[in-house]
Amino acid sequence: MRRLGWAASAAAAAALAACGGGSGSVKPDAQEGAEVTPPAVATTATVPAPAPSNDPQGPLGARLRRTVALRDKPDGKMLGQITTKTRWGSPRILAVAQRKEGWLGVLSERIPGKVGWIPSASAELLLEPWTLEVDLSAHRVTVRRDGRVVRRVRVATGAPGTPTPRGRFAVTDTLRLVGDGPYGCCAIALTARQRDIPQGWTGGDRVAIHGTNSPGSIGRSVSHGCLRAGTGDLRWLLARIPLGTHVRIVA
């Protein structure tokens, strides 16, 4: 487990602040708990790493070997650069959504829900046996390994005014949080971003699956877009779900 500094802890709290900390209201002034006090200490969780893959079948991840340009299509317009580490210091492992000769179509928080392209030579392919499917109407995350359902997790989802984004995403970081804050024990950061930020809200926009200090909210549509789960479920997920895991969010 790699300990992050105080600044990274604060960044984790701020970046996940779009999730909201209250149990029912989505008004920004009701979400004071999103500024974790005392500041949480975030550490990257140790989970089994995906295995290198010579199999062209998916689901696959791509572990970056070097900083690389993300493009809108193979040899296309550069959208930005992606480094080998995330903002929380995790190895950068991108979910692979498409493949073309010499290129990988990947999912990144730089263009959430869309496919960007990197050269195949810039990354090592990994087998990603786990997948997560979020059913917003059922308030449920279905966890599969090798296509087989192994667990179903009940969650809170985004409120009507701040709905959880739908589409294809991926896991970027798994974080353990220490402190009495609204995100509970743990957070699984996704490439998804909340576009419907409430007026006046100054927190971040990254979407995550995280714990809660309001367990009564689980099973309801009350958050700023994040998915709140119980502590037992979060600890189970953190022990198993690797970086680069494919995540599908449906209505």
C-alpha positions as CSV (number, residue, x, y, z in Angstrom):
1,M,0.0,0.0,0.0
2,R,1.4,3.4,-1.0
3,R,0.7,6.3,1.3
4,L,-0.3,9.6,-0.3
5,G,0.7,13.0,1.1
6,W,-1.7,15.4,2.8
7,A,-2.1,17.4,-0.5
8,A,-3.2,14.2,-2.3
9,S,-5.6,13.5,0.5
10,A,-7.2,16.9,0.1
11,A,-7.2,16.4,-3.6
12,A,-9.1,13.2,-3.2
13,A,-11.7,14.8,-1.0
14,A,-12.1,17.8,-3.4
15,A,-12.2,15.7,-6.6
16,L,-14.9,13.4,-5.2
17,A,-16.8,16.3,-3.7
18,A,-19.3,16.1,-6.6
19,C,-20.6,13.0,-4.9
20,G,-22.2,15.0,-2.1
21,G,-22.3,14.1,1.6
22,G,-25.9,14.6,2.6
23,S,-28.6,12.0,2.9
24,G,-31.4,13.6,0.9
25,S,-30.8,17.1,-0.2
26,V,-28.6,17.9,-3.2
27,K,-28.2,21.6,-2.3
28,P,-24.6,22.6,-2.1
29,D,-25.0,24.2,1.3
30,A,-26.2,20.9,2.7
31,Q,-23.0,19.1,1.6
32,E,-20.5,20.6,4.0
33,G,-19.3,17.2,4.9
34,A,-17.7,16.9,1.5
35,E,-14.8,19.0,2.9
36,V,-13.6,16.1,5.0
37,T,-12.8,17.4,8.5
38,P,-10.4,16.3,9.8
39,P,-8.8,15.7,6.3
40,A,-9.0,12.1,5.3
41,V,-5.7,10.3,4.6
42,A,-6.0,8.5,1.3
43,T,-3.9,5.5,0.4
44,T,-4.0,3.4,-2.7
45,A,-5.5,0.0,-2.0
46,T,-3.5,-3.1,-2.8
47,V,-5.4,-5.4,-5.1
48,P,-4.3,-8.2,-7.3
49,A,-2.8,-6.8,-10.5
50,P,-4.3,-7.9,-13.8
51,A,-2.3,-10.5,-15.6
52,P,-0.4,-9.7,-18.9
53,S,-2.4,-10.9,-21.8
54,N,-1.5,-12.3,-25.2
55,D,-5.1,-13.0,-25.9
56,P,-6.7,-10.5,-28.2
57,Q,-10.1,-11.1,-26.6
58,G,-11.4,-8.8,-23.8
59,P,-12.0,-7.3,-21.5
60,L,-8.5,-5.9,-21.6
61,G,-6.6,-3.1,-19.9
62,A,-3.5,-1.2,-21.0
63,R,-0.8,-0.3,-18.5
64,L,1.1,2.7,-19.8
65,R,4.9,2.4,-20.2
66,R,5.4,6.1,-20.9
67,T,3.7,9.4,-21.1
68,V,1.6,9.4,-24.3
69,A,-0.7,11.6,-26.4
70,L,-4.4,10.8,-26.3
71,R,-5.9,11.2,-29.8
72,D,-9.4,11.4,-31.1
73,K,-8.7,8.7,-33.7
74,P,-5.6,6.7,-34.8
75,D,-3.0,9.4,-35.9
76,G,-5.7,12.0,-35.3
77,K,-5.9,15.2,-33.3
78,M,-4.2,15.2,-29.9
79,L,-6.6,15.7,-27.0
80,G,-4.0,15.9,-24.3
81,Q,-1.3,13.8,-22.7
82,I,-1.7,10.9,-20.3
83,T,1.0,10.2,-17.7
84,T,2.0,6.8,-16.3
85,K,0.5,7.7,-12.9
86,T,-2.9,9.0,-11.9
87,R,-3.4,12.1,-9.7
88,W,-3.4,9.8,-6.7
89,G,-0.2,8.0,-7.7
90,S,-1.8,4.8,-9.0
91,P,-0.3,3.1,-12.0
92,R,-2.2,4.3,-15.1
93,I,-4.1,1.3,-16.4
94,L,-6.7,2.2,-19.1
95,A,-9.7,0.0,-20.1
96,V,-9.4,-1.0,-23.7
97,A,-12.6,-0.5,-25.6
98,Q,-11.4,-0.9,-29.2
99,R,-8.4,-2.1,-31.1
100,K,-7.0,-1.2,-34.5
101,E,-3.7,-2.1,-36.1
102,G,-1.0,-0.3,-34.0
103,W,-3.6,1.5,-31.9
104,L,-5.7,1.0,-28.7
105,G,-9.0,2.7,-28.1
106,V,-9.1,3.4,-24.4
107,L,-11.4,5.0,-21.7
108,S,-9.9,8.0,-19.9
109,E,-11.2,10.7,-17.5
110,R,-9.9,13.2,-20.1
111,I,-12.8,12.4,-22.4
112,P,-15.3,10.5,-20.1
113,G,-17.6,8.1,-21.8
114,K,-15.7,8.4,-25.1
115,V,-12.9,6.4,-26.7
116,G,-9.5,8.0,-27.1
117,W,-6.6,6.4,-29.0
118,I,-3.0,5.6,-28.0
119,P,-0.2,3.7,-29.8
120,S,-0.2,0.0,-28.9
121,A,3.5,0.2,-28.4
122,S,3.0,2.7,-25.5
123,A,1.3,0.2,-23.2
124,E,1.3,-3.4,-22.0
125,L,-2.0,-5.3,-22.5
126,L,-3.5,-6.9,-19.4
127,L,-6.4,-9.3,-19.0
128,E,-9.2,-7.7,-17.0
129,P,-11.4,-10.6,-15.7
130,W,-13.7,-8.4,-13.6
131,T,-16.5,-6.1,-14.8
132,L,-19.0,-3.8,-13.1
133,E,-22.5,-3.0,-14.4
134,V,-24.5,-0.3,-12.7
135,D,-28.2,-0.4,-13.1
136,L,-29.4,3.0,-11.9
137,S,-33.1,2.2,-11.8
138,A,-32.5,-0.8,-9.6
139,H,-29.8,1.0,-7.5
140,R,-27.5,-2.0,-8.0
141,V,-24.0,-2.8,-9.1
142,T,-23.6,-6.3,-10.6
143,V,-20.0,-7.6,-10.2
144,R,-18.9,-10.3,-12.7
145,R,-15.7,-12.3,-13.0
146,D,-15.1,-14.0,-16.3
147,G,-18.7,-13.2,-17.2
148,R,-20.2,-14.9,-14.1
149,V,-22.1,-12.9,-11.5
150,V,-20.3,-13.2,-8.2
151,R,-21.9,-10.3,-6.2
152,R,-24.7,-7.7,-6.3
153,V,-24.2,-4.5,-4.4
154,R,-27.0,-2.1,-3.5
155,V,-26.1,1.6,-3.9
156,A,-27.4,5.1,-3.8
157,T,-27.4,6.9,-7.1
158,G,-27.6,10.5,-8.4
159,A,-30.6,12.7,-7.5
160,P,-32.9,13.7,-10.4
161,G,-31.1,17.1,-10.7
162,T,-27.7,15.5,-10.6
163,P,-28.0,12.1,-12.2
164,T,-25.2,9.6,-12.3
165,P,-23.7,9.7,-15.8
166,R,-24.5,6.8,-18.1
167,G,-22.1,5.1,-20.5
168,R,-18.8,3.2,-20.6
169,F,-16.2,4.0,-18.0
170,A,-13.4,2.4,-16.0
171,V,-11.7,2.2,-12.6
172,T,-8.8,4.6,-12.3
173,D,-8.0,4.3,-8.5
174,T,-9.0,2.4,-5.4
175,L,-8.5,4.4,-2.3
176,R,-8.7,3.8,1.5
177,L,-9.9,6.8,3.5
178,V,-9.0,7.4,7.1
179,G,-11.2,9.9,9.0
180,D,-14.8,10.6,9.9
181,G,-15.9,11.8,6.5
182,P,-18.9,11.4,4.1
183,Y,-17.1,8.9,1.9
184,G,-16.8,6.2,4.5
185,C,-13.9,3.7,4.4
186,C,-13.1,3.7,0.7
187,A,-13.6,5.0,-2.7
188,I,-13.3,3.5,-6.2
189,A,-12.6,6.4,-8.6
190,L,-14.1,6.1,-12.1
191,T,-13.3,7.9,-15.4
192,A,-16.9,9.3,-15.3
193,R,-17.4,13.0,-14.6
194,Q,-20.5,14.8,-13.4
195,R,-21.7,17.3,-16.0
196,D,-24.7,18.5,-14.0
197,I,-23.0,20.3,-11.1
198,P,-25.5,22.1,-8.9
199,Q,-25.4,25.9,-9.1
200,G,-22.9,27.3,-6.6
201,W,-21.2,24.0,-6.0
202,T,-17.4,24.4,-5.8
203,G,-16.3,20.8,-5.3
204,G,-14.9,18.4,-7.9
205,D,-16.7,16.5,-10.7
206,R,-15.2,13.0,-10.6
207,V,-17.6,10.2,-10.0
208,A,-16.8,7.3,-7.7
209,I,-18.2,4.3,-5.9
210,H,-17.7,5.1,-2.2
211,G,-18.8,4.6,1.3
212,T,-21.1,6.8,3.2
213,N,-21.8,8.2,6.7
214,S,-25.5,8.1,5.8
215,P,-26.3,4.4,5.3
216,G,-30.0,5.2,5.1
217,S,-29.4,6.8,1.7
218,I,-28.4,3.5,0.1
219,G,-31.0,2.4,-2.4
220,R,-32.2,5.9,-3.1
221,S,-31.5,8.6,-5.7
222,V,-30.0,11.3,-3.6
223,S,-26.3,11.9,-4.4
224,H,-24.5,14.4,-6.7
225,G,-23.8,11.6,-9.1
226,C,-21.6,9.2,-7.1
227,L,-22.6,5.7,-6.1
228,R,-22.8,5.1,-2.3
229,A,-22.3,1.6,-0.9
230,G,-22.1,-0.1,2.4
231,T,-18.8,-0.5,4.2
232,G,-18.8,-4.3,3.8
233,D,-19.5,-4.1,0.1
234,L,-16.8,-1.5,-0.4
235,R,-14.1,-3.5,1.4
236,W,-15.1,-6.6,-0.6
237,L,-14.7,-4.6,-3.8
238,L,-11.4,-3.0,-2.9
239,A,-9.9,-6.5,-2.2
240,R,-10.7,-7.7,-5.7
241,I,-11.4,-5.0,-8.3
242,P,-8.2,-4.1,-10.2
243,L,-7.4,-0.8,-11.9
244,G,-8.7,-0.7,-15.5
245,T,-11.8,-2.7,-14.7
246,H,-14.5,-2.0,-17.2
247,V,-17.6,-0.2,-15.8
248,R,-21.0,0.1,-17.6
249,I,-23.6,2.4,-16.3
250,V,-27.2,2.0,-17.6
251,A,-30.5,3.5,-16.8
